[in-house]
Amino acid sequence: MSKKAHLIENIALQGLEIAPSQVWGAIRIVPLIRQNVRYDLRLSRRNYDSDITVVSLEGEMMAPGVKYISYVPHGLVLSWSNEGYPAVALGGQLMSEGKRLACGAVSVQVMHRMAKREAENQLRFLPLHLAMEGFLSLFFSGPQVAWSEYSKQALRQGLSPRYESAIAGRDIFGLEEALRVFEIHSQQVGVLLFVSDALASAFVVPTPEDYRALHSSLLLDFYGELLYYYGQHGSTTFMQPSIDEGKIDSIASLKQALDRMRSEWGEFHGFMAGDLLGRSVSAKRVYTAGNFTLQRFITDLRLKTENHIGEAIVRDNGELEYLKTYRLSEAQTRRVYLLSQLAAHDWHLEATAKALRNTVEELIMRLEKASFGYLVNNQLLEKAHKHNKKR
Amino acid sequence: MDHHWKSRVEQVAQEDLVMFINACLACTGQREFYDDAYGQKVSLDFLHDYILGNYRLLYARSLAAGINHFNQSQIILKLLATGKETLPEHRQEEGALIAATLKALPPQRAFKLLQQLRQQRINNRRARAIAKEYLASRTERLAFDAVKYRSKIRSIAVHIHLKLEGELGNFLFGNWKKSFQTELFEKFRQGYYSANAIYNLPFTVAEGLAIKHNIPREVFLSRIESQMTITEKLRLQQSGKRVGKEIEVDFHRLPLTRLAMYVLSLSLQERQQQYDSLHSALLQSAFSALRRSPMQLGRVAAVLDCSYSSFGSSEKRRRPLGVALAVYYLLSTASKEFHCFWTSPVDNPLQVIPKGQTNLATPLLEALSWNPELVVIISDGWENDPPDGAAFVLRLYRTKLDPTRQTGIVHCNPVFNADDFSLRAISPLIPTVGLRDAEDLPTMLNFARFAEGSAPLEELEKYLAAKAQKMLAE
């Protein structure tokens, strides 16, 4: 019996509570608590130690095809049970995966697929890289019709190679120390990570035990360069919820005021993450595992606001079991926005320029600034440069 | 105007001294959970220099305030280094306090301190006289000290130009004849040359000679057991187990906090298996501690922090949690009625581990609604669930629900914050005092009234003077 895949339409942290944050330097970590933990989905970590990982996205592992290349220090192994019984948590068992090659001084690991089923109820996927691969392949193909404005290279190869860069978590100043001194709640299953009060990432796992094992993996993730600069120069603001003290006249009312304080903290942190929580997203299914759907998503693209990409696992009743997000930098947002506009207009430069209220030369300059200049043929490119200089 | 200025000056002096004494109670210059060792040492050093320069007499008298050994050594060294600045009328008291403190310190610390005289280039008549007097005060035990702390006494004697009498000089400076008259020296001489003879010597001495003679560890440990002190036996529990040797320790003879920290170093399973012996040992140790400094309390509630930060650091492993566990036992024996509230629910105090967030507000509220006479909070003060929750509770409780101070509330903090030279306070409305060992709790509760800030400087001066007199009279 095939179940309809439950694709999320917005990130709403169903089944989770937000607790007061802990601050260290410029890093604010907000705990996410799950009261009703069911153990039928478990996530465990598998470490890799190669310098570069090449993932074959289609076809055979060692055959030519589209590949995703990055530094992948760890993968996650999902194990689930169908009937609601507790699932087995496998731990970081060493399994030989893919193929290992040595290219001079660099060790390379070749893997098959971003999300691969390894056993009956076991799936291995590469966290955050799953979302990033989806992001990079958005509007990836390039022009279908051989418009004359495009260079021969664009018509032959499309956008290859499509690449983006990001900063490792270790390079964000203070993140390691903040994670070290963080006190993990007993029912904590996730965090909202803020650098200088800007949302860097949201991370949720199914059970508190899984979270304790994965807490330090936040250092191994990658983040946008904005957060690197925020970590260097930023600080956190002092926050204090305001409670009406006039009504407090007994220990019981003091208790109530304290509970109100906690819920105010939770609400405020939810508000701080408002550009992610409650925002509409478009999601694509990656894998269906029993009652759970693994999917990747991107928020609706809006320039001048935060945009996030990520991956999620959702239970069939809508509860969020796993979440991991990445905040796009301005440049990355601009790039994908331009690509989406081009794709929407069939890659016809004039039509796109008109829709964006630019001249064709201006559009070509925008493409060049976004590092897509190689798509346009040389004559037009020179014409656009000359036009630009005249202004 | 003048009067206002004078009272402000006094207030500043009182605050400075309380800050200094609190720091000296809790800080030992080691790494803490949130701070590193370098920051701790630098801050503490600054505090010492500041108080030394501005309040010399009170600085000297704080030797008697019950501060920890590390800071007592620091004070003595700094006083000896700056002897010129002592006012003539205080010279005798200062010298007497230094001598009395040295006598009260454990001998290894006293010898290390005197050895530091050379390293810190402290070379004046008073320092030499004090070192000479200390060595003389050791009388018959000096032979034992010479065997156990050979290098220290040697370097002290060299630095103060002391002529060592009789065989002591020959023994220390390698001028060994065929045999010694003094029994211990002879035993050492024999142990130096023969592997079998080392078992007549104290444990640490024999340990070094065993390595010299290449004796395997298990053989050594099995034969040396009778020569070990109780703390050495405790320290070697785990390494003894590793070589298959069970070392018997009389747990109830150990000091309370040290025993509590030992219990916490065992795994949960081991604690469960030895529950009866550990529990009774802790109770007995608490009774002995109370016999030494008696304390009679009525209805007492304790709010204890078992959050992750009570793990301390690798240099002070589990000390904040150990202090909390020790205070639990101390207060439960000293009070008529006692109830304990932890930051995370704990069903059995011996099964406590440093885990979870710091939620002080909820247990504090539960403690206050139990209507105690005294609430003792043991925590490092870094609250996060919610931040400033306990401060909010305390403020409203003190201003609205209990303005006449029917319930006494004291915060004891085992951790020193290097950044602002203070112990992190939960609220300005309750006193915060430093606490290194739970056995010092009676003294700290007395000191708490100064930490509140309401007592004037005179009272603090009288308190310190009384303590100094008591120390000199012993």
Contacts between the chains, C-beta under 8 A, distances in Angstrom:
chain1	res1	chain2	res2	distance
A	19	B	357	7.7
A	19	B	385	6.6
A	20	B	384	6.4
A	20	B	385	5.7
A	20	B	386	4.1
A	20	B	387	6.0
A	21	B	384	7.8
A	21	B	387	7.9
A	22	B	357	7.8
A	22	B	384	4.7
A	23	B	387	8.0
A	31	B	357	7.6
A	181	B	33	6.7
A	181	B	34	6.0
A	181	B	309	7.1
A	183	B	307	5.3
A	183	B	308	4.1
A	183	B	309	6.2
A	183	B	356	6.5
A	183	B	357	4.6
A	183	B	358	6.2
A	183	B	384	6.5
A	184	B	308	6.9
A	184	B	355	8.0
A	184	B	356	7.3
A	184	B	357	7.5
A	185	B	356	6.3
A	185	B	357	5.0
A	185	B	385	7.6
A	186	B	344	6.4
A	186	B	355	7.3
A	186	B	356	5.3
A	240	B	388	6.9
A	241	B	386	7.7
A	243	B	392	7.4
A	245	B	396	6.4
A	245	B	400	8.0
A	248	B	396	5.5
A	248	B	400	6.4
A	249	B	400	6.8
A	249	B	401	7.5
A	250	B	401	7.1
A	251	B	365	6.3
A	251	B	368	6.1
A	251	B	369	4.4
A	251	B	401	7.1
A	254	B	365	6.3
A	254	B	393	6.2
A	254	B	396	6.0
A	254	B	397	7.2
A	254	B	401	7.4
A	255	B	365	5.6
A	257	B	392	7.7
A	257	B	396	7.7
A	258	B	361	5.4
A	258	B	362	7.2
A	258	B	365	6.8
A	258	B	386	7.7
A	258	B	389	6.1
A	258	B	392	7.3
A	258	B	393	6.7
A	261	B	386	5.3
A	261	B	389	6.4
A	261	B	392	6.9
A	262	B	385	7.7
A	262	B	386	5.3
A	262	B	389	7.9
A	265	B	386	5.3
